[in-house]
Each structure stands twice: as structure tokens, then as C-alpha cells.
Amino acid sequence: MMSTSPLAPAGWGTTAAGVRPSLTVLSGFWPGATYAVARALLAADPALLLVRHDLADVRVGGVQRVVRDSSGVLEDERISLAHGCVSCTLRQDVLPTLARLARAYPDRDLILMLPEVVEPEAVAAACTHCLVDGAPLTDLLHVDSYVTVVDAEHLLDGLASTDDLRSRDIHAADDDDRSLADVIVRQLEYADTLVLWGRSPDGDYDTGRLAVLLERLTPWATQVHVRDDVVDAQALTRQLRRTHRHRPETPGVLVRGLEGHVLGVHEPHPDCGVVSVDFRARRPFHPQRLHDVLEKVNEEVIRSRGHLWLASQPETIVAWDFAGGGLSLGSLGRWLAFLPDDRWAEASDHRRLAAALDWDPYYGDRHQHLVFVGLDLDPADLHRRLTRCLLTDAELADGEQTWRGYPDPFAGCFPLAELTDHPTQGEPG
């Protein structure tokens, strides 16, 4: 049976296994704006179903589930969970609810509106790895798009906030130590579509600046701007639904660059004051010199991300993740240059292809790739500071054994499992 929606082009959602309802996932840290978009989509299509979960009581084991369409509420039920956390909610109720509705209403598409503290990548992972009645959810639904709604009035304050969710009493579990800014950037960066809702209270120029900022933060996403006082529900539906924008094979933002995907753009000339700097280099960073400039290079930055390598830890891919005034560094595993040939299969096809295309006879696949986005950044100064942290010609000539002996403030921060083999492939000679 084909969808009864008047907005459904013939053949969309059809597979060899039959017709599947289409699922649009809405996220956003400001639920008023997110719900306004959901209501507009409901108004444009009477057949559409909206699923929402209120996590206000999740830490004490309770979740309120509401299912509605344009005519009103169809379900309003309190669910008890054995363990109060977002992951439990996704496994135990969200996915089964979507599966149940897809079976009960095969001719009606779905919108899943996420609570403000849920990151869409967690939902995508659950859809891929968690089975419902022994089968993945995607056997029943076509996941069409991940849409993040941004409130123009509060975006800059949110990105600049140093608060954590716990301080606002909106943490999703007892061990949830995420910051507000971390959640916002992850909602933005996983989305394939962004909706800038409303206008900045400071006028049209600042609203335009927000649009540029979102383009620099997420150059891979389609952006839609909706004035909150004039909403064309039909036009918004055409922009947000049945777009086929979701690409489940796209990796998380911290490994995008390793897999050959766009990590950011180099736009050093300000546009409404917004600057984006893409820093790349082959040489390793000197660990002490890099440590000494960490605070300075992020001083005027709203968001920076990427990966790097240190001369003192040449096997390790180090993730760089800055938002809300806090920088996190972690391990992304080993460079392929330090894996024996028989272990290259552990990396994805995209990772191996990207490495082969950019392979260097001396460094292998090792390189620096960092992106910085901010207001009124000085790109030349930022580039100079980072370049001074790279090894000099004389230091390179000393060789890897000398590098490993450098004083390293990051020592022990990025542990790697021991290899059973001792590879020599790609080691500088």
C-alpha cells in the first residue's frame, strides 16, 4: 500500500521488500522551537504521526510517551524502566514504539522528536545495532533524515556556555557529565539538515551571522531558515521530509577526516565576523610546545575538532574536541602506518582508501588535520602558533627514537592495546 499523504511522490519509500514508512528524526536543545517545527509538519500532513518522550523523570525510572497526529493525542502513557538512562529508553521503548507504529500504520510516516539532551548519533547507533523482535528497525522503517532545530535567539549563548547538564538538572543519567555546548555541537554536527528557527533579537545582521556560523560548523548539512512569525507548513514539509539526506555510512565527526569526508572548510576571510580555519600538516607536533599553546589557540574559538599526532607517541591518532571552553583529547586508535598488513582489514574501506590516496613515503598516513571556527579569529596568528609546535628540520633529523624521549605532558593519556606483531611498515627511516 502506498502512503496516503498527498506529499508522497510515487515510488518513494519503496524497496524490494515492499513499502516502509519514512522516519524523520527531529532534535534540538530548545524544545519550544523543535516542537514548533513538528507542529508545522503535522499541520501539513494529517497522516503524519509524531512520537515524543519526556525524560523529566528518567533518573527515577519513568518516561512519558506521547503519540499524536494533527487531530490530537493518540497515546499518552507513562513507561517504567528498570534502569533510568537514555540508552535504556532507546532500547526498551523508543525503538519498539517506532516498530509497533510502523506495523500498525504502514501507510503513515513518522516523526521522532528527541528530548533536548539526546544526541541523534545515539539514536542512529541504536537503530543500527539494537534489534526489535530479532530484526533491525530499518527493516520496518526508512530513516529519511536527521534534522536539528536551532533557536536563533539562544544559539550563541548555548555554544559559549560553560555549564554542564548536571548544573541545570537536566542530565540524562547519574553518570551524565556532558556540557551543554557539547550536546549542542553534537546535535548540529550529526544532522544532515539544520533548521534555523526565528531571528536574533539583535537584528537581521546577527541572524545572518548565525546562518554563516552554522554553514562553517556543518558545511555538509542543508540549512533551512524559518521566521517564527510566518511559517509555510507545506514549504517546510517539502524542505524537511522525504529528502533521503541521511547517509548511515557517514562516520562520527571526530573521524570524518580520517575517512576522507569533509571535516570543515577554510574560510579565513570574515563573513559577518565568522572565520573558519582548516590547519593541515604532515610533521608531528612537539608534545610540550603543543601543550603550551592549547589554551591560547582556542581563546577566541567557538568550536574546534579534528585529529593529530605527537612525535612522542607516533603510533597514536589523537582526537581533538573543543566546545564550550573545554578541550578533550583522546585516542582514535593506531595509524595504519603502524598496523601490519593483515590488520588493515580492521579499518573501514573509506579509511583505507583515504590513507592510500594521501600516503606519504616517510610519514605514511600520519598527519595533522584540525578545524577552528569562531568570531573574529586571526587565522594567520592561529596558523603561526600551530606551525611553531611542529618539529623543526633538526628535530626531524634526530629520528623517532629521540622523539619518543621528549618530555610529554600527554604521557599515559592515550593508552593503546599491545600489538601481537611488531610492524615496521611506514616507520620513518
C-alpha positions in Angstrom: 0.0 0.0 0.0 1.4 3.4 -0.9 1.3 6.3 1.5 -1.9 8.3 1.6 0.0 11.5 2.1 -0.6 14.0 -0.7 3.1 14.9 -0.4 4.4 11.4 -1.3 5.9 11.2 -4.8 5.2 7.9 -6.4 7.7 5.2 -5.6 9.3 6.9 -2.6 9.9 4.6 0.3 9.5 1.6 -1.9 12.0 -1.3 -1.6 12.2 -4.8 -2.9 10.6 -5.9 0.4 7.7 -3.5 0.0 6.8 -0.1 1.2 8.2 1.2 4.5 7.0 4.3 6.4 9.5 7.1 6.4 11.1 8.3 9.6 12.3 11.9 10.2 14.3 12.4 13.4 14.0 15.9 15.0 16.5 17.0 17.6 17.3 20.3 19.2 18.3 21.8 22.6 15.5 24.2 22.6 12.3 22.1 22.7 9.9 25.1 22.0 11.5 25.6 18.6 11.8 21.9 17.9 8.1 21.3 18.8 7.1 24.2 16.6 8.7 22.6 13.6 7.0 19.3 14.5 3.6 21.0 14.7 4.1 22.6 11.3 4.9 19.3 9.7 1.8 17.7 11.4 -0.4 20.6 10.1 0.8 19.9 6.5 0.1 16.2 6.5 -2.9 14.7 8.5 -1.4 11.2 8.1 1.8 12.0 9.9 2.5 10.6 13.4 4.6 12.3 16.0 6.4 10.4 18.7 7.7 12.2 21.8 9.3 11.0 25.0 9.5 13.2 28.1 12.6 12.3 30.1 12.0 14.6 33.1 11.7 11.6 35.4 14.1 9.2 33.6 16.6 9.1 36.5 13.9 7.7 38.8 12.8 5.1 36.1 9.9 6.9 34.5 9.3 8.1 30.9 6.2 9.7 29.4 5.5 8.7 25.9 3.1 10.7 23.7 2.0 9.8 20.2 -0.2 12.3 18.2 -1.2 13.4 14.8 -2.8 16.6 13.6 -6.1 15.7 15.1 -4.8 15.2 18.6 -3.2 12.8 21.1 -3.4 9.1 20.2 -1.4 7.7 23.0 -0.2 9.2 26.4 1.4 6.6 28.6 3.9 6.6 31.4 6.6 3.9 31.0 8.6 2.4 33.8 12.2 1.5 33.0 14.4 -0.9 35.0 17.5 1.5 34.7 17.0 5.2 34.4 19.1 6.3 31.4 18.7 7.4 27.8 20.2 4.2 26.4 17.7 2.1 28.3 14.9 4.4 27.0 16.0 4.0 23.4 16.3 0.2 23.7 13.3 -0.5 25.8 10.7 1.9 24.5 11.6 4.3 21.6 12.6 1.6 19.1 9.8 -0.8 20.0 7.3 2.0 19.8 8.5 3.0 16.3 8.4 -0.6 15.2 4.9 -1.1 16.6 3.6 2.0 14.9 5.2 1.1 11.6 3.4 -2.2 11.7 0.1 -0.8 12.8 0.2 2.1 10.3 2.2 1.1 7.3 0.8 3.9 5.3 1.7 6.7 7.7 5.1 8.3 8.1 6.6 9.1 11.4 8.5 11.9 13.2 10.6 11.1 16.3 11.1 14.3 18.3 14.1 13.7 20.7 14.3 15.2 24.2 16.7 18.2 24.3 19.6 16.2 25.9 19.6 13.3 23.5 22.2 13.3 20.7 21.0 12.0 17.3 24.0 9.8 16.8 23.0 7.7 19.8 19.6 7.1 18.1 21.3 6.2 14.8 23.6 3.7 16.6 20.6 2.2 18.3 18.7 1.9 15.0 21.7 0.1 13.6 22.8 -2.2 16.4 19.7 -2.8 18.6 17.2 -5.4 17.3 13.5 -5.2 17.7 11.9 -8.7 17.7 15.1 -10.1 16.3 15.4 -7.6 13.4 16.8 -4.1 12.9 14.4 -1.2 12.9 15.4 -0.3 9.4 13.6 -3.5 8.1 10.4 -1.7 9.0 11.2 1.9 8.5 13.2 4.1 6.1 15.2 6.5 8.2 15.0 9.5 5.9 16.7 12.4 7.6 18.2 13.7 10.9 17.0 17.3 11.4 18.3 19.6 14.1 16.3 22.7 15.0 18.3 25.7 16.3 16.7 28.6 18.2 18.2 31.8 16.7 17.6 33.7 20.0 19.7 31.3 22.1 22.3 29.6 19.8 25.4 31.8 20.5 24.8 31.7 24.3 24.4 27.9 24.1 27.6 27.4 22.2 29.5 29.7 24.5 28.1 28.2 27.7 30.5 26.5 30.1 27.6 24.9 32.1 27.1 21.2 32.3 23.8 19.4 32.2 24.0 18.4 35.8 24.2 22.1 37.0 20.9 22.7 35.2 19.4 19.4 36.5 18.8 18.1 33.0 21.4 15.3 32.9 20.0 12.2 31.4 21.6 9.7 33.8 23.5 9.7 37.1 26.9 9.4 35.2 26.0 12.1 32.6 28.8 14.7 32.8 28.3 16.3 29.4 28.4 20.0 28.9 25.6 22.0 27.4 27.8 23.1 24.5 28.9 19.5 23.8 25.3 18.4 23.4 24.5 21.3 21.1 27.5 20.8 18.8 26.8 17.0 18.5 23.2 17.7 17.6 24.4 20.1 14.9 27.2 18.0 13.5 25.3 14.8 13.1 22.4 16.4 11.3 22.0 16.3 7.6 19.6 19.2 7.8 19.5 22.3 10.1 16.6 24.5 10.7 17.4 28.0 12.0 14.2 28.9 13.8 13.3 32.6 14.3 15.6 35.6 14.4 18.3 37.0 16.6 17.0 39.7 19.0 19.9 41.8 17.8 18.5 42.2 14.3 19.0 40.9 10.7 22.8 41.2 10.7 23.1 38.9 13.7 20.6 36.5 12.2 22.7 36.4 9.0 25.8 35.8 11.1 24.2 32.8 12.8 23.4 31.3 9.3 27.1 31.7 8.3 28.2 30.2 11.6 26.1 27.1 11.0 27.4 26.8 7.5 31.0 26.9 8.8 30.2 24.5 11.7 28.4 22.0 9.5 29.3 22.5 5.8 27.8 19.1 4.9 24.3 20.0 6.2 21.4 21.6 4.3 20.2 24.7 6.0 16.6 26.0 6.2 15.7 29.3 7.8 12.2 29.8 9.2 10.9 33.0 10.6 8.9 32.1 13.6 6.1 34.7 12.8 5.5 33.4 9.3 5.6 29.6 8.8 4.6 28.0 5.5 3.9 24.4 6.6 3.7 23.0 3.1 7.0 24.6 2.1 8.7 23.4 5.3 7.5 19.9 4.6 9.0 19.9 1.2 12.3 21.0 2.6 12.4 18.6 5.5 10.6 15.4 4.6 11.4 12.6 2.1 14.7 14.2 1.3 16.8 11.0 1.5 19.6 13.0 3.1 20.6 10.5 5.8 23.7 8.5 5.0 24.1 5.8 7.6 27.6 5.1 6.5 28.8 8.6 7.4 31.2 8.4 10.4 31.1 10.5 13.5 32.6 14.0 13.3 35.9 13.2 15.0 36.8 10.5 12.4 35.3 12.3 9.4 38.8 13.5 8.3 40.3 10.1 8.6 37.6 8.5 6.4 38.0 11.1 3.6 34.9 13.1 4.5 34.8 16.9 4.8 35.8 17.9 8.3 35.5 21.7 7.8 36.2 24.5 5.4 39.0 27.0 5.1 37.4 30.5 5.1 40.0 32.8 6.7 38.2 36.0 5.5 35.5 37.0 7.8 31.9 36.7 6.7 29.7 38.5 9.2 32.7 38.1 11.5 32.8 34.3 11.2 36.1 32.7 10.4 36.9 29.1 9.7 40.5 27.8 9.6 41.5 24.4 8.3 45.0 23.5 9.6 46.9 20.6 7.9 50.5 19.4 8.3 52.5 16.3 7.9 55.1 16.8 10.6 54.4 15.7 14.1 53.7 18.1 16.9 56.3 18.5 19.7 54.3 17.4 22.8 55.5 20.2 25.1 55.2 23.0 22.6 51.6 21.9 21.7 50.6 21.6 25.4 51.9 25.2 26.0 49.6 26.7 23.4 46.4 24.7 24.0 44.6 27.5 25.8 45.8 30.2 23.5 44.8 28.6 20.2 41.2 28.1 21.4 40.9 31.5 23.1 38.5 33.0 20.5 37.2 29.7 19.2 33.6 28.5 19.3 34.3 25.1 18.0 37.5 23.1 17.0 37.8 19.5 16.1 40.0 17.0 14.3 42.9 14.7 14.8 46.7 14.9 15.2 49.8 13.0 16.0 52.6 13.6 18.6 56.3 12.9 18.0 56.5 11.2 21.4 53.5 8.9 20.6 53.9 8.3 16.9 51.6 5.3 16.7 48.5 7.1 18.1 45.8 9.0 16.4 44.8 11.7 18.9 41.3 13.2 18.7 40.9 16.9 19.3 37.4 18.0 20.5 36.8 21.6 21.8 33.4 23.2 22.7 32.1 25.3 25.5 35.5 26.4 26.7 36.7 22.8 27.3 39.2 20.8 25.2 39.1 17.0 25.2 41.9 14.8 23.8 41.5 11.1 23.3 42.7 8.1 21.3 41.2 7.1 18.0 43.4 4.1 17.7 46.5 3.5 15.6 47.6 5.0 12.4 47.6 2.5 9.5 51.3 3.0 9.1 51.8 1.1 12.4 49.4 -1.8 11.6 50.7 -4.9 9.9 49.2 -5.6 6.5 47.0 -8.4 7.9 45.3 -6.0 10.3 44.4 -3.3 7.7 41.0 -5.1 7.3 40.1 -3.7 10.8 39.8 -0.3 9.2 36.9 0.7 7.1 37.0 0.8 3.3 36.8 4.6 3.3 39.7 4.8 5.8 41.9 2.6 3.8 41.1 4.4 0.6 41.7 7.9 2.1 45.0 6.7 3.5 46.1 5.2 0.2 45.2 8.4 -1.7 47.2 10.6 0.7 50.0 8.2 1.6 53.5 9.7 2.2 56.6 7.5 1.8 58.1 9.0 5.0 55.0 9.6 7.3 52.6 7.0 5.9 49.0 8.1 6.7 50.1 10.2 9.7 49.1 13.9 9.5 47.6 16.8 11.4 44.0 18.0 10.5 42.3 20.5 12.8 39.4 22.9 12.1 38.8 26.0 14.1 35.5 28.1 13.8 35.0 31.4 15.7 34.1 35.0 15.6 36.8 37.5 14.6 39.6 34.9 14.7 43.0 35.9 13.4 43.7 33.0 11.0 47.4 33.9 10.4 48.2 34.1 14.1 46.5 30.8 14.7 48.4 29.1 11.9 51.7 30.5 13.1 51.1 29.3 16.7 50.3 25.7 15.5 53.2 25.7 12.9 55.7 26.6 15.7 54.6 23.4 17.5 55.6 21.2 14.7 59.1 19.6 14.7 61.9 21.6 13.1 64.1 20.1 10.4 66.8 19.5 13.0 64.4 17.7 15.3 63.1 15.6 12.4 66.6 14.5 11.6 67.1 13.2 15.1 64.7 10.3 14.4 61.9 8.6 16.0 63.8 7.0 18.9 64.8 10.5 20.1 61.2 11.8 19.7 59.9 9.1 22.0 62.1 10.5 24.7 60.7 14.1 24.6 59.2 15.4 27.8 55.5 14.6 27.2 52.7 16.2 29.3 50.3 13.8 27.5 52.2 10.7 28.6 49.8 7.9 29.6 46.7 9.8 28.3 46.2 7.7 25.2 46.8 4.1 26.0 46.8 1.6 23.2 46.5 -2.2 23.3 49.7 -4.0 22.6 50.1 -5.4 19.1 51.0 -9.1 18.8 53.2 -8.2 15.8 55.9 -5.6 15.7 55.3 -3.7 12.5 57.9 -1.8 10.6 55.7 -0.6 7.8 55.7 3.2 7.5 58.2 3.9 10.2 60.4 6.9 9.2 63.9 5.9 8.3 
